[in-house]
Amino acid sequence: MPNIDETKFDILYENWLKVSQRENTMDEYGQLIFLRDLSDRWNTKKRRYIIEESA
């Protein structure tokens, strides 16, 4: 995940809402903030596991 500054994060968040068709809530915003804040640490790891939610 690329490191994202606050300005680019707001754009990413708006796009995320459109693509995912989710509501603009603090839960959604908080989940992406969590991922953004951990991206520096995760980018140095040898392995990453991605879990996809399906309907």
HELIX and SHEET records of a PDB file:
HELIX    1   1 GLU A    6  SER A   20  1                                  15    
HELIX    2   2 MET A   26  TRP A   42  1                                  17    
END                                                                             
